[in-house]
Amino acid sequence: MTTERPMPTATLLIACPDRPGLIAQITGLVGDLGGNIIDADQHTDPEAGQFFMRLAIEREGVDRAALESGIVQVAAQRSMQWRLNWRDEPTRLAVLVSKQGHCLADLLFRWQAGELEGDIALVIGNHADHQAITEAAGVPFVHLPVTAPTKRGQESRIGELLSETKVDCVVLARYMQVLSPEFVADWPARIINIHHSFLPAFAGARPYHRAFERGVKIIGATSHYVTDDLDEGPIIAQATTTVGHRDTVEDLVRKGRDLERVVLADAVRAHLQDRILVSGNKTVVFE
């Protein structure tokens, strides 16, 4: 029995001021060039007056240069920002990790299982705790310890490694170091972080212990793009679960880690599938 392989597709993401005729103009352009649209989604933000759209287009029979030229013309007319991913190569990820390895282990498992439409090219840890599981998955691990005097040099070396391995996106899998504004500026909307959703009420150390002491009834996790404002970047994915009076601190930590795994994986998957557009400090995440 032969299984048909899916047709290679490109994705087109656009954002522009909302005006009549946008959908017809864009889909008409693709159709006139022989492109078959296999998925389309759009959203209008009436308060901001912005229009957002995502198209998945079969690549067969489409002249890429002609499509890009047509998009450039429409973009000039419509003050449009756009991104066309032809998907020639899988998106390459680098994962940064500290001592907590649950999110890294989950990403490695999902990558090996073929659940992520990208490649984990490199793992960098400021501790060496997870070198064995990383290399067992066939991924290079680089140990770059950091102290206050060496932080600038360590971050510079991280940047060099990302460049050398041609990484497209950085994932902070419970990486417990604050990245400098200069580093973040080189990776706009390309650094994905995960943290507990207790912020700002339980910011800082031991958030689950402090939440337990407060007697919370719900906990959660949030994944977002990293910006200069610590833990204030555009949110990509969130999830919550209930907790009760019988739950111990250990139960909260366990449930929190489960949420962190799933939420980070959801955010990474959405990024790899070109389903995210950033608008100010918010995101449009197409389903």
Summary of the structure (lengths in Angstrom):
residues: 287
radius of gyration: 20.9
end to end distance: 31.8
largest distance: 62.8
contacts: 861
relative contact order: 0.13
helix: 33%
strand: 30%
